Amino acid sequence: MTSSTDLDNALPLDMIIFGGMGDLAMRKLLPALYMAYLHGNLPPQTRIISTGRQEFDRDAYLRFVEDNSRSFIASANFNDKTWDGFLQLLGYVRLDVQAAPDFTTLANAAHPGAQRVFYLSTSPSLFTTICAKLAAAGLVDANARVVLEKPLGHDLDSAIEINEAVGKHFAESQIYRIDHYLGKETVQNLMVLRFGNSILEPLWRAPNISSVQITVAEEVGVGSRAGFYDSTGAMRDMVQNHLLQLLCIVAMEPPTSLSPDAVRDEKLKVLRSLRRLKLADIARDTVRGQYVHGVSGNQEVGGYLEEKNVPADSKTETFVALRAHIDTWRWSKVPFYLRTGKRMARRSSKIVVEFANPPFPLFPDMPGGVANRLVIELQPEEAIKLQIMAKQPGSGMQMQQVALNLDLQSAFQQRRAEAYERLLIDVVRGRLTHFMRRDELEAAWAWADPIIEGWSTLDEKPHPYAAGSWGPAEAFALLARDGFAWVE
Ligand code: BG6
């Protein structure tokens, strides 16, 4: 374990995880905490206390972690000695979130005077009661922090209710609303691309930009999460949070500093400027899809309706494409196309900024299509490509699109921390910039809610698309109508 100097004087840390046996804890949180420990990014006296309803003693919990979490640590990072050291930090408290006496047990297990971080990785419907009982048990002091996992509510009303309830016990500066996309190296790099360079800024506006596309395509299906997913759908699971956060970073004005409020103020303005869609807009500018049987990763896979725990008549969308507008001077008349889905052709997240073509066709052989595009690939590869026109060698003035290609993977050899590792370290160090503020979250719901309600009024079945494809035909028509096409 490497030692970290700026943590030496930190308070002891109690990281208390609600939902400590859940999927997220096993797949993401504990592996992220292991990596933070490996790299010396946890305070010297750290304890991780998982809570859950199962009657486990500590040994049984450690075995559960061995069996369910260890395999999520990349073998290159795994070492037995560090793992054993990490397990020493772990404890388990059996806790029923409805039972006040269980919180007294938790209080007895906590370090007096420690910096407490409560990570709520449970259904959001439990956030209110957990916070109230933590406070009643005397566990919330001025140093305490609470991390709220998404989805934060189901709609605007439930989000307000949760925010009010959590806000009774924690000040806004103690609340870390997590959107793990904000912890991705590539997403943070977007800020640097936009605000660490001055060459883009004069062009970064209407009418120089003709459209923006944001795609987050997943190859996986819903897997074992159908119970949660079927009452959620792609709009609540991905668009309301991850895609809107990406849109904010692409569209925001330069912040005055990197302080949490300076950055979040600018993102908030974008969210508040998103044009609300009325029923006719929803019918015209949004597409819902649901995957059906197809071939994904060379394997035949069933459709969404065949997944375990999905009702046979489910109308839940596993794909969304839509056209949005940001009503500001900078973005007037520039369409933002957002697209996300499960069981798509491959995992690919990218942002494509298309620039207006030259106003006058000087060269007779100008090929059709877009002359200049900036393609920012976020995952699985990290790359920035600028497509420009070049002359084909030879007589005449034949042109062709070529790309200036920056492969960030080879430009930087350093290790990339996973999003959860980076964000957990931010929580421990009290850095709020990459977390959502209350008003931001509520503004995102205020835009998403009418769309979800509109879909329910229209009561249409989602358009089918074959697993392993790029989504339903209607999503292609959405762009073709405006003279654009998705860039795969
Ligand atoms: C989560 C969604 O927030 O993000 C999942 O709930 C989705 O449905 C996941 O699979 C995608 O994250 P990533 O980091 O794999 O792109």
Residues whose N, C-alpha, C, O or C-beta is under 5 A from the ligand:
A	BS01	BG6	D237
